[in-house]
């Protein structure tokens, strides 16, 4: 499980897959995908750049297609006019001005933008040799602010009951909160997990 840190919104580095990882078995095709680029993790509301570099080994390019969870959302066919087209899919918004035969840019990411992405490259007639590679992308929601504490009084008397709440803005995965008292982790006996309360 990936832990979301309310103090950090940094994205991990992109994952690069190179052959023979997840490549479709070939019969007589010399076509190959030399590099598939996609971020392992992306942020909701942000953008994502997908890259698919290929070597046609002298063959003519028929098409490059992109899929998310087996749904085609982008196609580049040099013989068409215009060569690039996109298809409606949940969580997928293609920036056509920043997309081409080797790069696809997605904007306005949502929680439904995550999944398995596949780049499929096909050669021209008569064989239409086809290869593909896949990679998985997870989309996270980073808290817009740090955690906040409510219900805390300025002063308490000896023997008083302390009941305070710590909450964090929405996040995915869920933010993990911990209570500390005088720089020591609060005993689990005093913490109501899931609600963020400290009953001390």
C-alpha positions in Angstrom: 0.0 0.0 0.0 1.3 3.4 -0.9 1.2 5.9 2.0 0.2 9.4 1.2 2.2 12.0 3.1 0.2 15.2 3.7 3.4 17.1 3.6 4.6 15.9 0.3 3.0 15.8 -3.2 6.0 14.5 -5.0 5.4 12.0 -7.8 7.7 8.9 -8.1 9.8 8.5 -11.2 8.2 7.1 -14.4 8.4 3.4 -15.2 10.2 2.4 -18.4 9.4 -1.0 -19.9 11.7 -2.4 -22.5 11.4 -5.6 -24.6 10.8 -8.4 -24.0 8.6 -7.3 -21.1 4.9 -7.8 -21.8 5.4 -7.9 -25.5 2.9 -9.7 -27.8 4.4 -12.9 -29.3 5.6 -12.3 -32.9 5.4 -14.7 -35.8 7.6 -13.1 -38.5 7.4 -9.5 -37.6 10.6 -7.4 -37.2 8.6 -4.6 -35.7 9.4 -3.9 -32.1 8.5 -1.4 -29.3 11.8 -0.1 -28.0 10.4 2.0 -25.1 7.1 2.4 -23.3 7.0 5.4 -21.0 4.3 6.2 -18.4 4.3 7.4 -14.8 3.8 4.7 -12.3 1.8 7.1 -10.3 -0.1 10.3 -11.4 -2.0 12.9 -9.4 -5.8 13.5 -9.8 -6.4 16.8 -11.6 -3.0 16.8 -13.2 -1.8 15.5 -16.6 0.1 12.5 -17.8 2.4 12.0 -20.8 2.5 8.5 -22.4 5.3 7.6 -24.7 5.7 4.7 -27.2 8.8 4.5 -29.2 9.1 1.8 -31.9 11.3 0.4 -34.6 9.5 -0.6 -37.8 12.6 -2.3 -39.3 11.9 -1.0 -42.8 8.1 -1.6 -42.7 5.6 1.1 -43.3 3.5 2.2 -40.3 -0.2 1.3 -40.4 -1.4 2.4 -37.0 -0.5 3.2 -33.4 -3.3 2.6 -30.9 -3.6 3.3 -27.2 -5.9 1.4 -24.8 -6.8 1.8 -21.2 -8.2 -1.4 -19.6 -8.8 -2.8 -23.1 -10.8 0.3 -24.2 -9.2 2.1 -27.2 -9.0 5.9 -26.6 -6.4 7.1 -29.2 -5.4 6.1 -32.7 -2.8 7.4 -35.1 -3.1 6.2 -38.7 -0.7 8.0 -41.1 -3.0 7.2 -44.1 -6.0 9.0 -42.5 -6.8 12.7 -42.7 -6.3 13.8 -40.0 -4.1 11.0 -38.9 -4.9 11.3 -35.2 -8.3 10.5 -33.6 -9.6 9.9 -30.1 -12.5 8.0 -28.6 -14.6 8.7 -25.5 -13.6 6.8 -22.4 -14.2 7.4 -18.6 -11.4 9.3 -17.1 -9.6 9.9 -20.4 -9.2 13.4 -21.9 -6.7 13.6 -24.7 -4.9 16.8 -25.5 -4.8 16.4 -29.3 -2.5 19.4 -29.8 0.2 17.6 -27.7 -0.3 14.1 -29.1 1.3 12.3 -32.0 2.4 8.9 -33.3 4.7 8.4 -30.4 3.3 10.6 -27.6 -0.2 10.9 -26.0 -0.9 13.6 -23.5 -3.8 13.1 -21.0 -5.2 16.1 -19.0 -7.7 16.5 -16.2 -7.0 13.2 -14.6 -9.6 11.6 -12.4 -9.7 8.5 -10.2 -10.9 6.6 -13.3 -7.8 7.5 -15.3 -5.8 4.8 -13.6 -5.5 1.3 -15.0 -3.5 -0.8 -17.5 -2.3 1.2 -20.5 -1.4 -0.5 -23.7 0.4 0.8 -26.8 -0.2 -1.3 -29.9 1.9 -0.8 -33.1 0.9 -2.3 -36.5 2.7 -2.5 -39.8 1.2 -2.0 -43.2 -0.2 -4.6 -45.6 0.0 -7.4 -46.5 0.9 -8.8 -43.0 -0.3 -6.1 -40.6 2.3 -7.4 -38.1 1.4 -6.1 -34.6 3.2 -5.8 -31.3 2.2 -4.2 -28.0 3.5 -3.4 -24.5 1.5 -2.6 -21.3 2.1 -0.8 -18.1 0.0 0.0 -15.0 -0.7 3.6 -13.8 -2.3 4.5 -10.5 -3.9 7.9 -9.9 -3.8 9.4 -6.4 -5.5 12.3 -4.8 -3.1 14.4 -2.8 -4.5 16.4 0.2 -4.7 20.1 -0.6 -3.6 21.1 2.9 -2.1 19.5 6.0 -4.1 18.0 8.8 -6.1 20.2 11.2 -6.9 19.8 14.9 -10.2 20.8 16.4 -11.7 20.7 19.9 -8.5 21.5 21.7 -8.7 24.0 24.6 -6.0 26.4 25.8 -6.1 25.1 29.3 -7.1 21.9 31.2 -7.2 21.1 34.8 -5.7 17.9 36.3 -8.2 15.1 35.7 -10.0 16.8 32.8 -10.9 14.7 29.8 -9.3 15.7 26.5 -11.3 15.0 23.4 -9.9 16.4 20.2 -10.2 15.6 16.5 -7.5 15.5 13.8 -8.8 15.5 10.2 -7.2 15.7 6.8 -8.7 16.9 3.4 -9.8 14.1 1.1 -7.0 11.9 -0.3 -6.5 8.6 -2.1 -5.2 6.4 -0.7 -6.6 7.5 2.7 -4.2 9.7 4.7 -2.7 7.9 7.7 -2.9 10.1 10.8 -1.0 9.6 14.1 -1.4 11.3 17.4 1.7 12.3 19.4 1.7 13.6 23.0 4.9 15.4 24.3 6.8 13.9 21.3 5.7 10.4 22.1 3.3 8.3 20.1 -0.1 8.3 21.8 -1.1 4.8 23.2 -3.6 3.0 20.9 -6.0 2.9 23.9 -6.6 6.6 23.6 -7.0 6.8 19.8 -10.2 6.0 17.9 -8.8 4.8 14.6 -10.7 5.8 11.5 -12.4 8.8 13.1 -9.2 10.7 14.0 -10.2 11.3 17.6 -7.9 11.4 20.6 -9.7 10.5 23.9 -7.2 11.1 26.6 
